[in-house]
Every structure is written in C-alpha cells, then in structure tokens.
Amino acid sequence: MPLAMVRLEESMDGTGRWLVLLNSPAAAPTQSAEHPDEQSARDELERLYAEGRRFGAWEIRRPEPY
C-alpha cells in the first residue's frame, strides 16, 4: 500500500493553471495547491519528491493521456 500519492494536473479551462494534488497518507483526503503556470507546479512537485525521498523511494507512474 502506498504511503503517499501525488499528482500533477493541468486545468483544461484555458486559464493555464496547474494543480498539485497530494494524499498523505495515500488513503487521506486530497490536498490541492493551485499554481499559475506549469513551471511553478513542477517546482512544487519536485520539492515534494525531494521531501519524500528522505523516507523512501517514489514509484513514479505516468498514465497514458486520454
């Protein structure tokens, strides 16, 4: 069972916003942080990955786009 789950989603409403979604622990309710652009969202994602590496390894999955 995963200890945490993090996702990156692009808003499809034309605003250019991105969301970083975090469940920690994985079964916990989703916390979300909105970012005005892709780079700031990816920077936050990398910060979360770096923080999590202190406790173990991430399994990174990239689903196929629809």
Predicted model as a PDB file, atoms N, CA, C, CB and O in Angstrom, pLDDT in the B-factor column:
MODEL        1                                                                  
ATOM      1  N   MET A   1       0.841  -1.176   0.000  1.00 56.00           N  
ATOM      2  CA  MET A   1       0.000   0.000   0.000  1.00 56.00           C  
ATOM      3  C   MET A   1       0.892   1.248   0.000  1.00 56.00           C  
ATOM      4  CB  MET A   1      -0.960  -0.007   1.223  1.00 56.00           C  
ATOM      5  O   MET A   1       1.825   1.339   0.798  1.00 56.00           O  
ATOM      6  N   PRO A   2       0.613   2.204  -0.887  1.00 65.00           N  
ATOM      7  CA  PRO A   2       1.436   3.421  -0.944  1.00 65.00           C  
ATOM      8  C   PRO A   2       1.274   4.269   0.319  1.00 65.00           C  
ATOM      9  CB  PRO A   2       1.067   4.253  -2.182  1.00 65.00           C  
ATOM     10  O   PRO A   2       0.197   4.337   0.911  1.00 65.00           O  
ATOM     11  N   LEU A   3       2.360   4.905   0.707  1.00 76.00           N  
ATOM     12  CA  LEU A   3       2.319   5.789   1.869  1.00 76.00           C  
ATOM     13  C   LEU A   3       1.806   7.178   1.506  1.00 76.00           C  
ATOM     14  CB  LEU A   3       3.700   5.897   2.493  1.00 76.00           C  
ATOM     15  O   LEU A   3       1.195   7.858   2.330  1.00 76.00           O  
ATOM     16  N   ALA A   4       2.056   7.589   0.275  1.00 85.00           N  
ATOM     17  CA  ALA A   4       1.590   8.899  -0.189  1.00 85.00           C  
ATOM     18  C   ALA A   4       1.373   8.821  -1.690  1.00 85.00           C  
ATOM     19  CB  ALA A   4       2.609  10.033   0.172  1.00 85.00           C  
ATOM     20  O   ALA A   4       1.938   7.965  -2.370  1.00 85.00           O  
ATOM     21  N   MET A   5       0.555   9.718  -2.194  1.00 88.00           N  
ATOM     22  CA  MET A   5       0.293   9.781  -3.626  1.00 88.00           C  
ATOM     23  C   MET A   5       0.243  11.257  -4.009  1.00 88.00           C  
ATOM     24  CB  MET A   5      -1.046   9.036  -4.009  1.00 88.00           C  
ATOM     25  O   MET A   5      -0.418  12.058  -3.347  1.00 88.00           O  
ATOM     26  N   VAL A   6       0.944  11.607  -5.079  1.00 92.00           N  
ATOM     27  CA  VAL A   6       0.951  12.986  -5.560  1.00 92.00           C  
ATOM     28  C   VAL A   6       0.683  12.967  -7.060  1.00 92.00           C  
ATOM     29  CB  VAL A   6       2.311  13.697  -5.236  1.00 92.00           C  
ATOM     30  O   VAL A   6       1.169  12.095  -7.781  1.00 92.00           O  
ATOM     31  N   ARG A   7      -0.099  13.945  -7.518  1.00 92.00           N  
ATOM     32  CA  ARG A   7      -0.460  14.033  -8.924  1.00 92.00           C  
ATOM     33  C   ARG A   7      -0.339  15.476  -9.404  1.00 92.00           C  
ATOM     34  CB  ARG A   7      -1.889  13.504  -9.153  1.00 92.00           C  
ATOM     35  O   ARG A   7      -0.486  16.423  -8.631  1.00 92.00           O  
ATOM     36  N   LEU A   8      -0.075  15.613 -10.672  1.00 94.00           N  
ATOM     37  CA  LEU A   8       0.023  16.922 -11.314  1.00 94.00           C  
ATOM     38  C   LEU A   8      -1.025  16.947 -12.414  1.00 94.00           C  
ATOM     39  CB  LEU A   8       1.473  17.197 -11.883  1.00 94.00           C  
ATOM     40  O   LEU A   8      -1.057  16.059 -13.266  1.00 94.00           O  
ATOM     41  N   GLU A   9      -1.880  17.961 -12.398  1.00 94.00           N  
ATOM     42  CA  GLU A   9      -2.943  18.063 -13.407  1.00 94.00           C  
ATOM     43  C   GLU A   9      -2.975  19.465 -13.992  1.00 94.00           C  
ATOM     44  CB  GLU A   9      -4.319  17.706 -12.798  1.00 94.00           C  
ATOM     45  O   GLU A   9      -2.837  20.460 -13.281  1.00 94.00           O  
ATOM     46  N   GLU A  10      -3.159  19.517 -15.302  1.00 94.00           N  
ATOM     47  CA  GLU A  10      -3.325  20.798 -15.993  1.00 94.00           C  
ATOM     48  C   GLU A  10      -4.814  21.119 -16.059  1.00 94.00           C  
ATOM     49  CB  GLU A  10      -2.696  20.757 -17.430  1.00 94.00           C  
ATOM     50  O   GLU A  10      -5.624  20.269 -16.427  1.00 94.00           O  
ATOM     51  N   SER A  11      -5.162  22.332 -15.706  1.00 92.00           N  
ATOM     52  CA  SER A  11      -6.549  22.764 -15.812  1.00 92.00           C  
ATOM     53  C   SER A  11      -6.884  22.927 -17.290  1.00 92.00           C  
ATOM     54  CB  SER A  11      -6.792  24.096 -15.027  1.00 92.00           C  
ATOM     55  O   SER A  11      -6.119  23.535 -18.039  1.00 92.00           O  
ATOM     56  N   MET A  12      -8.003  22.395 -17.702  1.00 92.00           N  
ATOM     57  CA  MET A  12      -8.377  22.439 -19.111  1.00 92.00           C  
ATOM     58  C   MET A  12      -9.397  23.543 -19.407  1.00 92.00           C  
ATOM     59  CB  MET A  12      -8.936  21.095 -19.538  1.00 92.00           C  
ATOM     60  O   MET A  12     -10.129  23.468 -20.394  1.00 92.00           O  
ATOM     61  N   ASP A  13      -9.442  24.567 -18.550  1.00 92.00           N  
ATOM     62  CA  ASP A  13     -10.416  25.644 -18.740  1.00 92.00           C  
ATOM     63  C   ASP A  13      -9.827  26.868 -19.446  1.00 92.00           C  
ATOM     64  CB  ASP A  13     -10.981  26.060 -17.402  1.00 92.00           C  
ATOM     65  O   ASP A  13     -10.471  27.915 -19.517  1.00 92.00           O  
ATOM     66  N   GLY A  14      -8.582  26.734 -19.976  1.00 89.00           N  
ATOM     67  CA  GLY A  14      -7.975  27.826 -20.719  1.00 89.00           C  
ATOM     68  C   GLY A  14      -7.255  28.854 -19.857  1.00 89.00           C  
ATOM     69  O   GLY A  14      -6.751  29.846 -20.383  1.00 89.00           O  
ATOM     70  N   THR A  15      -7.194  28.640 -18.542  1.00 92.00           N  
ATOM     71  CA  THR A  15      -6.549  29.614 -17.657  1.00 92.00           C  
ATOM     72  C   THR A  15      -5.046  29.396 -17.530  1.00 92.00           C  
ATOM     73  CB  THR A  15      -7.180  29.557 -16.289  1.00 92.00           C  
ATOM     74  O   THR A  15      -4.335  30.291 -17.073  1.00 92.00           O  
ATOM     75  N   GLY A  16      -4.547  28.223 -17.925  1.00 92.00           N  
ATOM     76  CA  GLY A  16      -3.134  27.906 -17.789  1.00 92.00           C  
ATOM     77  C   GLY A  16      -2.756  27.447 -16.393  1.00 92.00           C  
ATOM     78  O   GLY A  16      -1.576  27.238 -16.110  1.00 92.00           O  
ATOM     79  N   ARG A  17      -3.742  27.287 -15.513  1.00 97.00           N  
ATOM     80  CA  ARG A  17      -3.469  26.870 -14.135  1.00 97.00           C  
ATOM     81  C   ARG A  17      -3.111  25.390 -14.086  1.00 97.00           C  
ATOM     82  CB  ARG A  17      -4.685  27.154 -13.229  1.00 97.00           C  
ATOM     83  O   ARG A  17      -3.527  24.596 -14.930  1.00 97.00           O  
ATOM     84  N   TRP A  18      -2.326  25.050 -13.073  1.00 97.00           N  
ATOM     85  CA  TRP A  18      -1.954  23.665 -12.811  1.00 97.00           C  
ATOM     86  C   TRP A  18      -2.254  23.362 -11.355  1.00 97.00           C  
ATOM     87  CB  TRP A  18      -0.452  23.404 -13.142  1.00 97.00           C  
ATOM     88  O   TRP A  18      -2.190  24.245 -10.499  1.00 97.00           O  
ATOM     89  N   LEU A  19      -2.584  22.095 -11.078  1.00 96.00           N  
ATOM     90  CA  LEU A  19      -2.867  21.654  -9.716  1.00 96.00           C  
ATOM     91  C   LEU A  19      -1.874  20.578  -9.307  1.00 96.00           C  
ATOM     92  CB  LEU A  19      -4.314  21.130  -9.597  1.00 96.00           C  
ATOM     93  O   LEU A  19      -1.554  19.680 -10.085  1.00 96.00           O  
ATOM     94  N   VAL A  20      -1.393  20.682  -8.075  1.00 96.00           N  
ATOM     95  CA  VAL A  20      -0.630  19.612  -7.452  1.00 96.00           C  
ATOM     96  C   VAL A  20      -1.556  19.023  -6.403  1.00 96.00           C  
ATOM     97  CB  VAL A  20       0.744  20.124  -6.825  1.00 96.00           C  
ATOM     98  O   VAL A  20      -1.991  19.718  -5.486  1.00 96.00           O  
ATOM     99  N   LEU A  21      -1.858  17.728  -6.543  1.00 95.00           N  
ATOM    100  CA  LEU A  21      -2.781  17.033  -5.648  1.00 95.00           C  
ATOM    101  C   LEU A  21      -1.983  16.038  -4.813  1.00 95.00           C  
ATOM    102  CB  LEU A  21      -3.916  16.311  -6.449  1.00 95.00           C  
ATOM    103  O   LEU A  21      -1.200  15.255  -5.351  1.00 95.00           O  
ATOM    104  N   LEU A  22      -2.185  16.070  -3.495  1.00 93.00           N  
ATOM    105  CA  LEU A  22      -1.418  15.227  -2.580  1.00 93.00           C  
ATOM    106  C   LEU A  22      -2.345  14.498  -1.628  1.00 93.00           C  
ATOM    107  CB  LEU A  22      -0.403  16.063  -1.794  1.00 93.00           C  
ATOM    108  O   LEU A  22      -3.245  15.094  -1.036  1.00 93.00           O  
ATOM    109  N   ASN A  23      -2.117  13.208  -1.489  1.00 92.00           N  
ATOM    110  CA  ASN A  23      -2.770  12.399  -0.456  1.00 92.00           C  
ATOM    111  C   ASN A  23      -1.640  11.828   0.405  1.00 92.00           C  
ATOM    112  CB  ASN A  23      -3.690  11.242  -1.084  1.00 92.00           C  
ATOM    113  O   ASN A  23      -0.843  11.020  -0.073  1.00 92.00           O  
ATOM    114  N   SER A  24      -1.573  12.235   1.642  1.00 88.00           N  
ATOM    115  CA  SER A  24      -0.530  11.748   2.539  1.00 88.00           C  
ATOM    116  C   SER A  24      -1.094  11.611   3.943  1.00 88.00           C  
ATOM    117  CB  SER A  24       0.694  12.694   2.532  1.00 88.00           C  
ATOM    118  O   SER A  24      -1.331  12.611   4.619  1.00 88.00           O  
ATOM    119  N   PRO A  25      -1.308  10.379   4.385  1.00 86.00           N  
ATOM    120  CA  PRO A  25      -1.060   9.109   3.699  1.00 86.00           C  
ATOM    121  C   PRO A  25      -1.988   8.930   2.498  1.00 86.00           C  
ATOM    122  CB  PRO A  25      -1.235   7.941   4.671  1.00 86.00           C  
ATOM    123  O   PRO A  25      -2.920   9.709   2.296  1.00 86.00           O  
ATOM    124  N   ALA A  26      -1.720   7.904   1.717  1.00 85.00           N  
ATOM    125  CA  ALA A  26      -2.443   7.715   0.452  1.00 85.00           C  
ATOM    126  C   ALA A  26      -3.951   7.637   0.629  1.00 85.00           C  
ATOM    127  CB  ALA A  26      -1.961   6.462  -0.230  1.00 85.00           C  
ATOM    128  O   ALA A  26      -4.696   8.052  -0.259  1.00 85.00           O  
ATOM    129  N   ALA A  27      -4.412   7.116   1.755  1.00 88.00           N  
ATOM    130  CA  ALA A  27      -5.858   6.990   1.996  1.00 88.00           C  
ATOM    131  C   ALA A  27      -6.486   8.272   2.546  1.00 88.00           C  
ATOM    132  CB  ALA A  27      -6.118   5.849   2.961  1.00 88.00           C  
ATOM    133  O   ALA A  27      -7.703   8.336   2.720  1.00 88.00           O  
ATOM    134  N   ALA A  28      -5.676   9.282   2.818  1.00 91.00           N  
ATOM    135  CA  ALA A  28      -6.178  10.547   3.378  1.00 91.00           C  
ATOM    136  C   ALA A  28      -6.909  11.357   2.307  1.00 91.00           C  
ATOM    137  CB  ALA A  28      -5.015  11.380   3.973  1.00 91.00           C  
ATOM    138  O   ALA A  28      -6.725  11.118   1.113  1.00 91.00           O  
ATOM    139  N   PRO A  29      -7.726  12.303   2.726  1.00 95.00           N  
ATOM    140  CA  PRO A  29      -8.362  13.197   1.758  1.00 95.00           C  
ATOM    141  C   PRO A  29      -7.314  13.955   0.937  1.00 95.00           C  
ATOM    142  CB  PRO A  29      -9.289  14.190   2.479  1.00 95.00           C  
ATOM    143  O   PRO A  29      -6.196  14.187   1.395  1.00 95.00           O  
ATOM    144  N   THR A  30      -7.694  14.329  -0.265  1.00 95.00           N  
ATOM    145  CA  THR A  30      -6.787  15.028  -1.175  1.00 95.00           C  
ATOM    146  C   THR A  30      -6.605  16.483  -0.761  1.00 95.00           C  
ATOM    147  CB  THR A  30      -7.310  14.953  -2.610  1.00 95.00           C  
ATOM    148  O   THR A  30      -7.568  17.208  -0.509  1.00 95.00           O  
ATOM    149  N   GLN A  31      -5.338  16.887  -0.699  1.00 95.00           N  
ATOM    150  CA  GLN A  31      -4.994  18.296  -0.517  1.00 95.00           C  
ATOM    151  C   GLN A  31      -4.589  18.806  -1.901  1.00 95.00           C  
ATOM    152  CB  GLN A  31      -3.827  18.501   0.565  1.00 95.00           C  
ATOM    153  O   GLN A  31      -3.937  18.089  -2.660  1.00 95.00           O  
ATOM    154  N   SER A  32      -4.972  20.039  -2.230  1.00 95.00           N  
ATOM    155  CA  SER A  32      -4.597  20.556  -3.539  1.00 95.00           C  
ATOM    156  C   SER A  32      -3.984  21.942  -3.407  1.00 95.00           C  
ATOM    157  CB  SER A  32      -5.811  20.596  -4.472  1.00 95.00           C  
ATOM    158  O   SER A  32      -4.334  22.723  -2.522  1.00 95.00           O  
ATOM    159  N   ALA A  33      -3.067  22.216  -4.311  1.00 96.00           N  
ATOM    160  CA  ALA A  33      -2.432  23.534  -4.394  1.00 96.00           C  
ATOM    161  C   ALA A  33      -2.484  23.966  -5.851  1.00 96.00           C  
ATOM    162  CB  ALA A  33      -0.945  23.508  -3.852  1.00 96.00           C  
ATOM    163  O   ALA A  33      -2.039  23.235  -6.736  1.00 96.00           O  
ATOM    164  N   GLU A  34      -3.019  25.137  -6.095  1.00 97.00           N  
ATOM    165  CA  GLU A  34      -3.143  25.665  -7.453  1.00 97.00           C  
ATOM    166  C   GLU A  34      -1.927  26.520  -7.771  1.00 97.00           C  
ATOM    167  CB  GLU A  34      -4.451  26.487  -7.616  1.00 97.00           C  
ATOM    168  O   GLU A  34      -1.450  27.281  -6.929  1.00 97.00           O  
ATOM    169  N   HIS A  35      -1.431  26.387  -8.996  1.00 97.00           N  
ATOM    170  CA  HIS A  35      -0.265  27.152  -9.449  1.00 97.00           C  
ATOM    171  C   HIS A  35      -0.620  27.870 -10.749  1.00 97.00           C  
ATOM    172  CB  HIS A  35       0.979  26.220  -9.650  1.00 97.00           C  
ATOM    173  O   HIS A  35      -1.371  27.341 -11.569  1.00 97.00           O  
ATOM    174  N   PRO A  36      -0.083  29.068 -10.936  1.00 97.00           N  
ATOM    175  CA  PRO A  36      -0.454  29.859 -12.113  1.00 97.00           C  
ATOM    176  C   PRO A  36       0.161  29.360 -13.417  1.00 97.00           C  
ATOM    177  CB  PRO A  36      -0.054  31.283 -11.902  1.00 97.00           C  
ATOM    178  O   PRO A  36      -0.286  29.736 -14.500  1.00 97.00           O  
ATOM    179  N   ASP A  37       1.197  28.503 -13.315  1.00 96.00           N  
ATOM    180  CA  ASP A  37       1.850  28.019 -14.527  1.00 96.00           C  
ATOM    181  C   ASP A  37       2.467  26.648 -14.280  1.00 96.00           C  
ATOM    182  CB  ASP A  37       2.925  29.016 -15.003  1.00 96.00           C  
ATOM    183  O   ASP A  37       2.594  26.204 -13.138  1.00 96.00           O  
ATOM    184  N   GLU A  38       2.843  25.991 -15.360  1.00 96.00           N  
ATOM    185  CA  GLU A  38       3.381  24.640 -15.270  1.00 96.00           C  
ATOM    186  C   GLU A  38       4.689  24.598 -14.483  1.00 96.00           C  
ATOM    187  CB  GLU A  38       3.598  24.073 -16.662  1.00 96.00           C  
ATOM    188  O   GLU A  38       4.890  23.691 -13.675  1.00 96.00           O  
ATOM    189  N   GLN A  39       5.580  25.564 -14.704  1.00 97.00           N  
ATOM    190  CA  GLN A  39       6.884  25.512 -14.051  1.00 97.00           C  
ATOM    191  C   GLN A  39       6.778  25.587 -12.531  1.00 97.00           C  
ATOM    192  CB  GLN A  39       7.756  26.638 -14.555  1.00 97.00           C  
ATOM    193  O   GLN A  39       7.464  24.845 -11.829  1.00 97.00           O  
ATOM    194  N   SER A  40       5.933  26.467 -12.021  1.00 97.00           N  
ATOM    195  CA  SER A  40       5.809  26.557 -10.559  1.00 97.00           C  
ATOM    196  C   SER A  40       5.182  25.286  -9.986  1.00 97.00           C  
ATOM    197  CB  SER A  40       4.966  27.789 -10.162  1.00 97.00           C  
ATOM    198  O   SER A  40       5.520  24.880  -8.874  1.00 97.00           O  
ATOM    199  N   ALA A  41       4.267  24.650 -10.736  1.00 97.00           N  
ATOM    200  CA  ALA A  41       3.677  23.387 -10.289  1.00 97.00           C  
ATOM    201  C   ALA A  41       4.731  22.281 -10.288  1.00 97.00           C  
ATOM    202  CB  ALA A  41       2.485  22.993 -11.192  1.00 97.00           C  
ATOM    203  O   ALA A  41       4.787  21.478  -9.356  1.00 97.00           O  
ATOM    204  N   ARG A  42       5.559  22.236 -11.320  1.00 96.00           N  
ATOM    205  CA  ARG A  42       6.613  21.218 -11.374  1.00 96.00           C  
ATOM    206  C   ARG A  42       7.664  21.448 -10.292  1.00 96.00           C  
ATOM    207  CB  ARG A  42       7.278  21.213 -12.754  1.00 96.00           C  
ATOM    208  O   ARG A  42       8.210  20.489  -9.747  1.00 96.00           O  
ATOM    209  N   ASP A  43       7.949  22.697  -9.982  1.00 97.00           N  
ATOM    210  CA  ASP A  43       8.877  23.004  -8.887  1.00 97.00           C  
ATOM    211  C   ASP A  43       8.332  22.481  -7.561  1.00 97.00           C  
ATOM    212  CB  ASP A  43       9.129  24.528  -8.796  1.00 97.00           C  
ATOM    213  O   ASP A  43       9.080  21.921  -6.759  1.00 97.00           O  
ATOM    214  N   GLU A  44       7.028  22.660  -7.325  1.00 95.00           N  
ATOM    215  CA  GLU A  44       6.398  22.154  -6.103  1.00 95.00           C  
ATOM    216  C   GLU A  44       6.409  20.628  -6.088  1.00 95.00           C  
ATOM    217  CB  GLU A  44       4.952  22.678  -5.980  1.00 95.00           C  
ATOM    218  O   GLU A  44       6.659  20.023  -5.046  1.00 95.00           O  
ATOM    219  N   LEU A  45       6.145  20.010  -7.219  1.00 93.00           N  
ATOM    220  CA  LEU A  45       6.174  18.552  -7.325  1.00 93.00           C  
ATOM    221  C   LEU A  45       7.570  18.031  -6.978  1.00 93.00           C  
ATOM    222  CB  LEU A  45       5.762  18.098  -8.751  1.00 93.00           C  
ATOM    223  O   LEU A  45       7.703  17.057  -6.238  1.00 93.00           O  
ATOM    224  N   GLU A  46       8.595  18.670  -7.503  1.00 92.00           N  
ATOM    225  CA  GLU A  46       9.964  18.250  -7.209  1.00 92.00           C  
ATOM    226  C   GLU A  46      10.294  18.441  -5.727  1.00 92.00           C  
ATOM    227  CB  GLU A  46      10.959  19.034  -8.076  1.00 92.00           C  
ATOM    228  O   GLU A  46      11.006  17.623  -5.145  1.00 92.00           O  
ATOM    229  N   ARG A  47       9.787  19.503  -5.118  1.00 92.00           N  
ATOM    230  CA  ARG A  47      10.002  19.725  -3.694  1.00 92.00           C  
ATOM    231  C   ARG A  47       9.375  18.584  -2.887  1.00 92.00           C  
ATOM    232  CB  ARG A  47       9.412  21.090  -3.259  1.00 92.00           C  
ATOM    233  O   ARG A  47       9.979  18.082  -1.939  1.00 92.00           O  
ATOM    234  N   LEU A  48       8.161  18.179  -3.270  1.00 90.00           N  
ATOM    235  CA  LEU A  48       7.501  17.067  -2.593  1.00 90.00           C  
ATOM    236  C   LEU A  48       8.281  15.764  -2.780  1.00 90.00           C  
ATOM    237  CB  LEU A  48       6.070  16.903  -3.113  1.00 90.00           C  
ATOM    238  O   LEU A  48       8.447  14.999  -1.830  1.00 90.00           O  
ATOM    239  N   TYR A  49       8.759  15.510  -4.002  1.00 89.00           N  
ATOM    240  CA  TYR A  49       9.560  14.306  -4.251  1.00 89.00           C  
ATOM    241  C   TYR A  49      10.817  14.317  -3.376  1.00 89.00           C  
ATOM    242  CB  TYR A  49       9.948  14.207  -5.753  1.00 89.00           C  
ATOM    243  O   TYR A  49      11.153  13.308  -2.756  1.00 89.00           O  
ATOM    244  N   ALA A  50      11.506  15.457  -3.328  1.00 90.00           N  
ATOM    245  CA  ALA A  50      12.737  15.558  -2.528  1.00 90.00           C  
ATOM    246  C   ALA A  50      12.442  15.308  -1.053  1.00 90.00           C  
ATOM    247  CB  ALA A  50      13.391  16.946  -2.709  1.00 90.00           C  
ATOM    248  O   ALA A  50      13.197  14.605  -0.381  1.00 90.00           O  
ATOM    249  N   GLU A  51      11.363  15.873  -0.551  1.00 86.00           N  
ATOM    250  CA  GLU A  51      10.981  15.657   0.843  1.00 86.00           C  
ATOM    251  C   GLU A  51      10.680  14.186   1.096  1.00 86.00           C  
ATOM    252  CB  GLU A  51       9.765  16.518   1.210  1.00 86.00           C  
ATOM    253  O   GLU A  51      11.096  13.633   2.115  1.00 86.00           O  
ATOM    254  N   GLY A  52       9.965  13.555   0.186  1.00 84.00           N  
ATOM    255  CA  GLY A  52       9.602  12.150   0.338  1.00 84.00           C  
ATOM    256  C   GLY A  52      10.776  11.204   0.243  1.00 84.00           C  
ATOM    257  O   GLY A  52      10.748  10.128   0.841  1.00 84.00           O  
ATOM    258  N   ARG A  53      11.820  11.580  -0.501  1.00 84.00           N  
ATOM    259  CA  ARG A  53      12.999  10.718  -0.644  1.00 84.00           C  
ATOM    260  C   ARG A  53      13.713  10.505   0.691  1.00 84.00           C  
ATOM    261  CB  ARG A  53      13.971  11.320  -1.659  1.00 84.00           C  
ATOM    262  O   ARG A  53      14.461   9.541   0.852  1.00 84.00           O  
ATOM    263  N   ARG A  54      13.485  11.387   1.624  1.00 83.00           N  
ATOM    264  CA  ARG A  54      14.091  11.212   2.946  1.00 83.00           C  
ATOM    265  C   ARG A  54      13.533   9.974   3.638  1.00 83.00           C  
ATOM    266  CB  ARG A  54      13.855  12.456   3.817  1.00 83.00           C  
ATOM    267  O   ARG A  54      14.185   9.420   4.523  1.00 83.00           O  
ATOM    268  N   PHE A  55      12.334   9.528   3.250  1.00 78.00           N  
ATOM    269  CA  PHE A  55      11.656   8.421   3.911  1.00 78.00           C  
ATOM    270  C   PHE A  55      11.623   7.143   3.084  1.00 78.00           C  
ATOM    271  CB  PHE A  55      10.263   8.821   4.249  1.00 78.00           C  
ATOM    272  O   PHE A  55      11.234   6.093   3.596  1.00 78.00           O  
ATOM    273  N   GLY A  56      12.022   7.208   1.825  1.00 78.00           N  
ATOM    274  CA  GLY A  56      11.974   6.021   0.967  1.00 78.00           C  
ATOM    275  C   GLY A  56      12.030   6.410  -0.488  1.00 78.00           C  
ATOM    276  O   GLY A  56      12.422   7.525  -0.831  1.00 78.00           O  
ATOM    277  N   ALA A  57      11.641   5.495  -1.336  1.00 78.00           N  
ATOM    278  CA  ALA A  57      11.695   5.721  -2.778  1.00 78.00           C  
ATOM    279  C   ALA A  57      10.288   5.948  -3.325  1.00 78.00           C  
ATOM    280  CB  ALA A  57      12.367   4.528  -3.494  1.00 78.00           C  
ATOM    281  O   ALA A  57       9.323   5.343  -2.859  1.00 78.00           O  
ATOM    282  N   TRP A  58      10.188   6.817  -4.307  1.00 80.00           N  
ATOM    283  CA  TRP A  58       8.928   7.039  -5.007  1.00 80.00           C  
ATOM    284  C   TRP A  58       8.829   6.055  -6.159  1.00 80.00           C  
ATOM    285  CB  TRP A  58       8.815   8.504  -5.516  1.00 80.00           C  
ATOM    286  O   TRP A  58       9.828   5.749  -6.810  1.00 80.00           O  
ATOM    287  N   GLU A  59       7.637   5.565  -6.409  1.00 79.00           N  
ATOM    288  CA  GLU A  59       7.355   4.822  -7.631  1.00 79.00           C  
ATOM    289  C   GLU A  59       6.610   5.800  -8.525  1.00 79.00           C  
ATOM    290  CB  GLU A  59       6.515   3.487  -7.358  1.00 79.00           C  
ATOM    291  O   GLU A  59       5.473   6.177  -8.237  1.00 79.00           O  
ATOM    292  N   ILE A  60       7.249   6.205  -9.599  1.00 80.00           N  
ATOM    293  CA  ILE A  60       6.656   7.220 -10.472  1.00 80.00           C  
ATOM    294  C   ILE A  60       5.997   6.522 -11.654  1.00 80.00           C  
ATOM    295  CB  ILE A  60       7.729   8.247 -10.958  1.00 80.00           C  
ATOM    296  O   ILE A  60       6.644   5.791 -12.404  1.00 80.00           O  
ATOM    297  N   ARG A  61       4.699   6.763 -11.806  1.00 80.00           N  
ATOM    298  CA  ARG A  61       3.928   6.198 -12.919  1.00 80.00           C  
ATOM    299  C   ARG A  61       3.401   7.345 -13.759  1.00 80.00           C  
ATOM    300  CB  ARG A  61       2.753   5.293 -12.408  1.00 80.00           C  
ATOM    301  O   ARG A  61       2.965   8.368 -13.231  1.00 80.00           O  
ATOM    302  N   ARG A  62       3.443   7.172 -15.037  1.00 80.00           N  
ATOM    303  CA  ARG A  62       2.918   8.165 -15.958  1.00 80.00           C  
ATOM    304  C   ARG A  62       1.829   7.506 -16.806  1.00 80.00           C  
ATOM    305  CB  ARG A  62       4.053   8.761 -16.854  1.00 80.00           C  
ATOM    306  O   ARG A  62       2.132   6.751 -17.730  1.00 80.00           O  
ATOM    307  N   PRO A  63       0.563   7.791 -16.493  1.00 78.00           N  
ATOM    308  CA  PRO A  63      -0.508   7.148 -17.257  1.00 78.00           C  
ATOM    309  C   PRO A  63      -0.552   7.667 -18.691  1.00 78.00           C  
ATOM    310  CB  PRO A  63      -1.861   7.378 -16.576  1.00 78.00           C  
ATOM    311  O   PRO A  63      -0.078   8.760 -18.998  1.00 78.00           O  
ATOM    312  N   GLU A  64      -1.124   6.861 -19.532  1.00 80.00           N  
ATOM    313  CA  GLU A  64      -1.324   7.271 -20.932  1.00 80.00           C  
ATOM    314  C   GLU A  64      -2.342   8.410 -20.975  1.00 80.00           C  
ATOM    315  CB  GLU A  64      -1.807   6.062 -21.814  1.00 80.00           C  
ATOM    316  O   GLU A  64      -3.348   8.365 -20.266  1.00 80.00           O  
ATOM    317  N   PRO A  65      -2.092   9.431 -21.799  1.00 75.00           N  
ATOM    318  CA  PRO A  65      -3.101  10.502 -21.927  1.00 75.00           C  
ATOM    319  C   PRO A  65      -4.370   9.967 -22.570  1.00 75.00           C  
ATOM    320  CB  PRO A  65      -2.548  11.682 -22.759  1.00 75.00           C  
ATOM    321  O   PRO A  65      -4.336   9.009 -23.342  1.00 75.00           O  
ATOM    322  N   TYR A  66      -5.471  10.589 -22.246  1.00 71.00           N  
ATOM    323  CA  TYR A  66      -6.706  10.102 -22.862  1.00 71.00           C  
ATOM    324  C   TYR A  66      -6.835  10.681 -24.235  1.00 71.00           C  
ATOM    325  CB  TYR A  66      -7.936  10.453 -22.016  1.00 71.00           C  
ATOM    326  O   TYR A  66      -7.808  10.400 -24.935  1.00 71.00           O  
TER     327      TYR A  66                                                      
ENDMDL                                                                          
END                                                                             
